[in-house]
Amino acid sequence: RLTEKDYDAAMAVDMLLAANQIRMSNYTYNLKEESIAKYPASPRGSSKMLQVDGSGRVTYHRNFSEVFPSVIANSHLVFNESKVLDARLFVNGNGLENTELMLLDLGDIDIHAKCSETPLRAMIRTSEASDGDVLYDSKSNTSIQITENIGDWMEDEKSDGNGTECWVSVRSDKSIEEFLKEAGSVPIPPYLHRSAEESDSEAYNNLYASKAGSVAAPTAGLHFTDEVLQEIGDENCSYLSLHVGAGTFKPVLVEDARDHAMHAEVFSVSVREVNRIIDALESGKSLTVVGTTSCRTLESLFWCGVKRIRGLDDGSSMVDAGKDPNHILQLNQMEWIPLLVGEGRTISRVTALKALVRDRADDDVLCGKTSLMICPPMYDFQVVDNLVTNFHAPDSTLMLLVSGFLKDTKGTKIRQIYEDAQTRGYRFLSYGDVCLFSKPGTK
């Protein structure tokens, strides 16, 4: 006789192996070149906002700063405070002249360590890159050696072309952070097709950014001004950190999204902030998450809490400067599916979060790495009520995420929303306008 747990297990297997594909062609749209914002709204916070409420009704707001604080009243907000480093270099040598070299991921790198002692993963905008090649940074003339050619680096068609992914060694005794300040430039997205300007140093970071480690901005936060944050109130805000890697620019190149290898990103959040989120939820507030990175972190924390409750980790995920950094929370791409089996289906968000912070001091920090892939129709959001996010590129994992959030199983709704927004003159991608989505059924 089959039990409910047997049924759940069968459903989990079906999610992974079902013949019905998650077709990426359902989650693309025609992004017009003129819709891509080359520069941010000026002044900061004056972008337009598209709102989809819990009933599915779409409202078009003229100015984010004027309406946002009142729209999210009685909500607790969660922000990603990761700061962008100047991770784009230009190199010469071996037939290359002023060629882009982009550091791909600094999330689990100690940026205070010497460059010469730290292998770095990079993309060079050329197909001609070989082990042992020595290049020279165009600003400081520091030598950079390619130590291992990993393979081709593919980006979307709106970018500056593809390149070679490789490991490099920067021959300098300066710290990584110091070297990038001297030699790097602001890593604005490649689809802007322009060089970084002095104004980008401020514009491409959030006002509250404090923990350096990203190579791309968590751009949903770019709309927030000091005045808006003050109106929301410190008591209604929490902060975490997920260091954004360049994998955010990689398109999904397979037809079935389940075959896409999701990039991993490093996150951290203090026990104090998790407790503040728990208190807000227990007081009846909704949870409004600023950006897909904050969303991915909170959803990952939920599943890590489920693992803790079910005895599937050893509880050694609390790290600080004095503890082993290898003992971290870990969530793999589709690991949430088997966690649904049995009691995993009924654990609340508060219960899961409490499991992570139980018997921990407020100053302790939860650290981890997540490869969580969120896509419809499989994923059901566990933590987030409202999502603040920009308009995303076609064929991206972020299109899958927002479609999943809106329970848009075939991508028809998100495509219509995006097409209508383009018709109304909304600006897209990193420097573009903003959306406020509420989970279907949320009041």
N, C-alpha and C positions, 0 to 999 in steps of 0.2 A: 504494500500500500504506500502510495506516494505521500510524503508529508509536505507541509508548506515550505520547509527548507529545501526539499528536493526540487519543488517547483521554482523557487528563487534561483537555485543553482542552474537549472535548465535555461531559465530566462537569461542569466548572465552569459552562459555559453552562446546562446542565440545572438546576443548583442554583438559578440566578437566575431561570430562565424556566419551570420545570416547572409543569404545570397543577395538580399536587397542592399545595394551599395548606398553609401552616403556620397552622392554625386556632387563633385565640386562645381559642375556646370550649373547646378541649382543656386549656387551662392556667388555668382559673379554678376556684373552689370557693366554697362558702358560708361566708364569714367571719362568725362570730357577733359581735355587738357586745360581748358579755361576754368574748370571747376577746382583745380588744384591751387590751394593758397600758397603763393610763393613767399609771403611775409605774414606775420601775425596781425591780428586786428589791433588797431591803435586808436585810443589807448587800450592797454590790457583790460580785459573784461568786457569790452564792447561788442564781442561776437554775438551772432544770432544763436538762438537755442531752439531746437526742435524737441518737443515733448510728446512721448507716447505714454498715456496713463494706463492704469491697471485694467481698464475696460477696452483698451485698444484705440482710444480716441487720440488723434494727432492734433497738436496745437503748435502754431508757429509764433515764437516770441522774437521781438525785434532786438532785445538787448538782454544778455545773460545776467549782468550785474543787477539790473533793475528788478528782475522777477525771481531769480533763483532762491534767495533766502526765504521768501514767503512760500514758494512752491514746496519746499522741503521742510516746512515747519514740523516740529515734533519728530525729528529724525536725528540720528547720530551718524556723523560722517566719518569715513575712513580714507586717509590720504596716503600716497606713496611718497616718502620724503627722500628717495634716492636722488643723488645729484649727478649730473652728466659731466664726465671728464672730457678734455680735449683729445679725443681718441683717434682723430684722423691726421695722418702724416702724409707728406709727399716726398718721394725718394727718387734718386738718380743712380745710375750705374748699370752695368751689364746691358747696355742698349736702351735703358729706360730713362726718360727725362720728365721730371716733375709728375711722376705717376703716383696715383693714390695708394696708400697703404693704410688700411683701416683695422684697428684692433677690434676683435669680434666679441670678446667677453672678458670683463674684468671682475665679475661678480664674486669669484672665489679666489681672487688674487690679492695679496697684501700689497697695496699700492705704496706703502712706506718702505718696502724692500728694495734692494738695489736692482736696477735693470739687469745687470750682468748675471745675476743669480736667479732670474725668474724667466722661464720660458713663456712666451706670449703667443696666443693664437691670433692670426691675422688673415686679412684678405688683401691681395695685391691685384690691382685692376689690370691684369695682363694674363695671357695664357702661357707666357714664356717665363717660368720660374722653376728653378732647379735647386736641389739640395746643394748647399755650400756656396750659393751665390751671395755676394756681399753687395749691399746697397748702402746709400748714404742719404741721411735725412737732409732735405734741401735747406732747412733753416740753420741747423747747428753743425751739419756735416758729420754727425755721429754715425758710425757704421752699424749696420743692421744685417745680420747673417740669417739666411734661410736655413734652418736646421732640418726641416722635414716638409716635403710637399705632400699635403693630405689629399688634394684632388680639386676638381672644379667647384667653384662657388657660383651658384645660380641666383639671380635676383629677378624681380618682376620686370615686365617690358617697359615700365615707366622710368626705370633707373638708368644708370650710366653704363650698362653692359655688365657682363659677367667677369669673373676673375679666377684667381687661384687661392684656395685656402691652404694655409701652411703654418708651421710653427717657426717663430723667429726669435733671435737673441739680440737684444740691444746692447751694444758694447759700451756701457757707461756705468760708472759707479754712483751716479745720481739715483735717487729713488724714482720709481715709476711716476709718481705724482709730480715730482719736480721736473722730470724730463718732459712730460706731456705739457706742463705749463710753458716750458721753453720752446718746444718744437712742434706741439700739436695745434690743431685748429678745431673749432666747434664742429662736431659730427652731425651737421644738419642732414636730413634725409637725402639720398642720392637722386630721388625723383624731383627735387627742386631745381636741378640743373643750374646751379649757381654756386659760386664760392661763398664760404662763410664770411660774414661781415662783422664789424665790431659790435653792432647792435645785437647780433645773435648770441653773444656771450650771456647777456641778461635774458633775452627773449626766449631762449631755448632751455631755460631752467625755471622750475617753479619757485615762487617767492619763499616757500617754506623748505626748499631742498637743503639738506644738511649732511647726508651720508654719501660721500663720493663712491661711485662704483658702476654707474650706468654708461653705456656707449650710445644710448638713444634715450630721448626724454619720455617720461610718462606724461604724455601731452594733455590728457584731460585736465590736469591741474593748472595748465597755462592760463586758464580763464579766470582764475581766482585772484582777486586783489586783496590788499590789506583791509580795505573797507568791507568787502564781502565777508572775509573771515571774521572780522570784528562783529559784524551783524549776526553771523551764525553763532559765535561765542565759543571760547576755548573749551567750555564744559561739554560742548556737543561735537567735539572733534577728537579723533584718535589718529595715530601715525604708525605706519610700519614701513619696511623698506624691502623692495624687490628690485635688484639691479638688472636693468634691461640690457639684453644682449642684441647684437646685430641680427640674430635669427628672426627678430620681429619683422625684418624686411623680406624674409625669404617666402616666396609664394608656395602654395601647395601644388606640386607638379604632377601628382597622381590623380586619377579620376575618382578613386574611392578614398575618401579622407582617412579611413582607418589605416591605410597603408603609409600615411605620412609620418615621418620620424619627427616627433615634437622636440624642440630645443628645450634644454633644462635651464632654469634660472634660480639664482640664490636669493633667499629672503631671510629677514629677521624681524622680530617684533618683541618688545619687552612684555613681561608678564603683567606689568602695570597696565599697559594699553589693552591687553586681552581682557583683563578684569574690568576695565572701563567699558569695553564693548559688551561684556556679559551684563554688567549693571544696567546699561542702556536698554538692552533687549528685555531684561526682566522687569524694567519699569514701563514697558509697553511701547517704547520707541521703535520706529522702523530703522533699518540700516541702509544708508545711502553710501555707496562705494564710488570713489572718484578714480576712474580708470580701470581698464581691463587688467592691469598688473595687480592693483589692490584686490580686485575681484578674484583673480586666480590665486592669490595668496590666501585669502580668507577661505575659499572653497577647499584649497589644499589643507589648510589647518583643520577644517572639519574632518576630512578623511583621515588625517593623521591622528585626530582625537578618537575616531572610530577604531583605528588600529590599536591605540593605547587601551581602549575599553575591552577590546577583544583579545588582548594579550599578544598582539602581533608585532610589538616592538619592545625594546628592553628598557625604555624610559630614560635612556642616556642622552637625550637630545638637548639638554640644557648646556649651553656653552657660553663662555665668556673668554676674556683674554688669557685666563689661567687654566683653561681646560682643553682637552683634545678636540680640535675642530673637526675631526672626522666623525665625531659622535653627533650627528645631525638628523633632523627629521628628513625623511625621504619619501617622495611620492612619485611613482612611475606613471607613464602615459595613460594607461588604461587600468591602473590598479584599483580605481574606485569601483569597477564593475564587480569583482568578486567580493568586495567589502559590503556590497548591498545584500548579500545572501544572509538570510536569517535576521538577527537582531539589528544588523546594519541598516535595515530599511526603516526602523522605527526610532532610531536615536535622534534626539533633537539637537539643534545647533548649540543651544546653551549647554546641554549635557556633554557634547563632544568637546567644546572649548574648555569647559571646566576640567575635563580629564587631562588636558595638557598643562594646566597651571596648578593643579592640586598640590598642596604642600610646597609650593615654590614661592620665593621672595619676590616682591614687586620689581626689584632691580635685576632679577635673572632675565635672560634673553632666550627666546625660542629661535633657533636657527635651522635652516633647512634648504633643500633643493627640490624643486618641483618640475616635473615634465607633464603635469596634468594637461590633457587635451579635452576641451569642452566643445561638444558639437551636437546638433540635433540629429535625429529625434531622441537620442539615447540619454542625454544628460539632463538631470533635473536639479536645478540650483538649490543648494541646501542652506545658504547663509544670507545671500544678498537679496534685498527687497527692491532697491532702486540703483540704477547704474548710470553714472555720468561718463560719457565717452565721446570721442570724436567720430567723424565719418571715416570708415576704413577702406583700404584698398581691395579691389576685387581679388578673388582667388586666394584669400588669406585666411589664416586660422582665426583672426579676429572677426571676420565675417561670420565664421561658424559660431563663435562665441556669442555674438549679439543675436544671431538667429536663434540659437538655443535659449537665450535669455527670454526672448519674446515668444518662445514655443512655436516658432515658425518652421515646421518640419520640412517644408519643401523650398524654403527661401523666397516664396512669392511675396510675402509681406515686406521683408526687408528690401527686396529689389524695388518694390513700388514706393516705399518710403524714400529710398535714395534717389530714385528717378524724379520723384516729385520735388525733392529738395533741390536737385540740380536745376530744375525748371524755375524754381523760386529764387535762384541765385545764391544758394548756400555754398559756402566754401569748404572744401574737403581736405582730408588728411591732416598731418601733424600740426600745421599752422592754421587749420580751418576752424569752422564753427563747431558747435557742440550739441550733443543729444542728451536728453534725460529720459531714460527708459524705466518704466515700472514693471515689475514682474506681473504677468497676467493674474488677475484676481486680487492684486494689492489695492487697497483703498487709500 
